Amino acid sequence: MYLAITLIIAGLCLVFFGAKFFFGILFAAFGIYILVSLLSVYKKAQKRAEQNKKNIEERFRGKLDQEDIEWLKDMITPPIGRKFLIMVNEENSTNVKISIPLSIVIVLKPFLKALSPMLRKSIKDKISIEIEEKYYTLIEDMIITSLDELMSFSGDFIKVESKGTTVRVGIV
């Protein structure tokens, strides 16, 4: 987007300040072409998101209540694909939405082993409870082996409510 705007401005400057009329028109036309292409891609993504929202409502109408369907529709954002969704609502109107495309998780799978020591350190810094090393490795192995299986699931949801906080987790 910034490249398109920069090209348009550069083209207009070249035309009005008399450097080269041909290159000014060329830069401005190329910038307008990029801008129009980006807007058409954005419109297509919006149409796809709306279509997916309708499909979700039809697909899960009998399986989920209307509140769960609404939070699912709220989480549908580009890029469209299979996602791991987490939403936390508190009574104080604190809302946290996390939408992680599973394709990114699968691509990052080889790096999880290398990143696990940093994750352990950050967890130890945030939680005052000491967790043994064997439990960290057990959780790590469980997550890594289950990533391939996550790609085959769709429409599985968990809803947990406790003391004014609602946590919803789903794969769509």
LOGUVO-532202 format. One record per residue (C-alpha): x, y, z; residue in three letters. Coordinates in Angstrom, 1 decimal. Layout:
<atoms>
u;v;w;rest
X;Y;Z;ala .
...
</atoms>
This chain:
<atoms>
u;v;w;rest
0.0;0.0;0.0;met .
2.8;2.4;0.9;tyr .
4.7;1.5;-2.2;leu .
1.7;2.4;-4.4;ala .
1.2;5.7;-2.7;ile .
4.9;6.5;-2.9;thr .
4.9;5.7;-6.6;leu .
1.8;7.9;-7.3;ile .
3.4;10.8;-5.4;ile .
6.7;10.3;-7.1;ala .
5.0;10.2;-10.5;gly .
3.0;13.4;-9.8;leu .
6.2;15.1;-8.7;cys .
8.0;14.1;-11.8;leu .
5.2;15.4;-14.0;val .
4.6;18.7;-12.2;phe .
8.2;19.6;-11.6;phe .
9.2;19.0;-15.1;gly .
11.8;16.2;-14.8;ala .
10.5;13.5;-17.1;lys .
6.9;13.4;-18.2;phe .
7.1;9.8;-19.5;phe .
8.5;8.4;-16.2;phe .
6.1;10.5;-14.1;gly .
3.1;9.0;-15.9;ile .
4.7;5.5;-15.7;leu .
5.3;5.7;-12.0;phe .
1.8;7.1;-11.3;ala .
0.1;4.5;-13.5;ala .
2.1;1.7;-11.8;phe .
1.1;3.0;-8.4;gly .
-2.6;3.2;-9.3;ile .
-2.4;-0.3;-10.7;tyr .
-0.9;-1.7;-7.4;ile .
-3.5;0.2;-5.3;leu .
-6.4;-1.1;-7.4;val .
-5.0;-4.6;-7.2;ser .
-4.7;-4.4;-3.4;leu .
-8.3;-3.1;-3.1;leu .
-9.6;-5.9;-5.3;ser .
-7.8;-8.5;-3.1;val .
-9.2;-6.9;0.0;tyr .
-12.8;-7.0;-1.4;lys .
-12.4;-10.7;-2.4;lys .
-11.2;-11.5;1.1;ala .
-14.1;-9.7;2.7;gln .
-16.6;-11.6;0.4;lys .
-14.8;-14.9;1.4;arg .
-15.1;-14.0;5.1;ala .
-18.8;-13.3;4.7;glu .
-19.3;-16.5;2.9;gln .
-17.4;-18.4;5.6;asn .
-19.6;-16.8;8.3;lys .
-22.7;-18.0;6.5;lys .
-21.2;-21.5;6.2;asn .
-20.3;-21.6;9.9;ile .
-23.8;-20.7;10.9;glu .
-25.3;-23.4;8.7;glu .
-22.8;-26.0;9.6;arg .
-23.0;-25.6;13.4;phe .
-26.6;-24.5;13.9;arg .
-27.6;-27.8;15.6;gly .
-24.3;-28.5;17.3;lys .
-23.7;-25.2;19.1;leu .
-25.9;-22.6;20.8;asp .
-26.2;-19.2;19.2;gln .
-23.7;-17.5;21.5;glu .
-21.0;-19.9;20.5;asp .
-21.9;-19.4;16.8;ile .
-21.6;-15.6;17.2;glu .
-18.1;-15.8;18.8;trp .
-17.0;-18.0;15.9;leu .
-18.4;-15.6;13.3;lys .
-16.6;-12.8;15.2;asp .
-13.3;-14.6;14.9;met .
-13.4;-15.1;11.1;ile .
-10.8;-12.8;9.7;thr .
-8.5;-13.0;6.7;pro .
-6.4;-15.1;6.0;pro .
-9.1;-17.7;5.7;ile .
-8.2;-21.3;6.6;gly .
-8.2;-23.7;9.5;arg .
-7.5;-21.9;12.7;lys .
-7.0;-22.5;16.4;phe .
-9.3;-20.0;18.1;leu .
-9.2;-18.9;21.7;ile .
-11.5;-16.3;23.3;met .
-11.5;-15.1;26.9;val .
-14.3;-13.0;28.3;asn .
-14.3;-11.5;31.8;glu .
-17.1;-9.8;33.6;glu .
-15.1;-6.6;33.6;asn .
-15.5;-6.6;29.8;ser .
-11.9;-7.7;29.2;thr .
-11.9;-9.6;25.9;asn .
-8.9;-11.4;24.5;val .
-9.2;-13.0;21.1;lys .
-6.4;-15.2;19.7;ile .
-6.7;-16.7;16.2;ser .
-3.7;-18.8;15.1;ile .
-3.7;-20.3;11.6;pro .
-2.8;-24.0;11.9;leu .
-0.7;-23.8;8.8;ser .
1.7;-21.4;10.6;ile .
1.9;-23.7;13.6;val .
2.8;-26.7;11.3;ile .
5.5;-24.6;9.6;val .
7.0;-23.6;12.9;leu .
6.9;-27.2;14.3;lys .
10.6;-27.9;13.7;pro .
11.5;-24.8;15.7;phe .
9.4;-25.7;18.7;leu .
12.1;-28.0;20.1;lys .
14.7;-25.1;19.9;ala .
12.3;-22.6;21.4;leu .
11.1;-24.7;24.3;ser .
13.9;-23.6;26.7;pro .
12.9;-20.0;26.2;met .
9.3;-20.9;26.7;leu .
10.1;-22.8;29.9;arg .
12.1;-19.8;31.2;lys .
9.2;-17.4;30.5;ser .
6.7;-19.7;32.2;ile .
9.0;-20.0;35.2;lys .
9.3;-16.2;35.5;asp .
5.5;-15.7;35.3;lys .
4.4;-18.6;37.5;ile .
5.6;-19.0;41.1;ser .
5.0;-22.7;41.1;ile .
8.0;-24.9;40.4;glu .
7.3;-27.5;37.7;ile .
9.7;-30.4;37.2;glu .
11.7;-30.7;34.0;glu .
10.1;-34.0;33.1;lys .
6.6;-32.4;33.0;tyr .
7.9;-29.7;30.6;tyr .
9.3;-32.3;28.3;thr .
6.0;-34.3;28.5;leu .
3.9;-31.3;27.6;ile .
6.3;-30.4;24.8;glu .
6.2;-33.9;23.3;asp .
2.4;-34.0;23.6;met .
2.0;-30.7;21.7;ile .
4.5;-31.6;19.0;ile .
2.9;-35.0;18.4;thr .
-0.6;-33.7;18.4;ser .
0.0;-30.9;15.8;leu .
-0.4;-33.3;12.9;asp .
-3.6;-34.6;14.3;glu .
-5.0;-31.0;14.7;leu .
-5.1;-30.6;11.0;met .
-7.8;-33.3;10.7;ser .
-10.2;-31.8;13.3;phe .
-12.8;-29.2;12.6;ser .
-15.6;-28.0;14.7;gly .
-14.3;-29.2;18.1;asp .
-15.0;-26.7;20.9;phe .
-14.4;-26.4;24.6;ile .
-16.2;-23.8;26.8;lys .
-15.1;-23.3;30.4;val .
-16.8;-20.9;32.8;glu .
-15.5;-20.0;36.2;ser .
-16.0;-17.0;38.5;lys .
-17.1;-14.6;35.9;gly .
-14.6;-15.7;33.2;thr .
-15.6;-17.6;30.1;thr .
-12.9;-19.3;28.0;val .
-13.8;-20.7;24.6;arg .
-11.4;-22.8;22.5;val .
-12.1;-24.2;19.1;gly .
-10.7;-25.4;15.8;ile .
-12.4;-24.2;12.7;val .
</atoms>
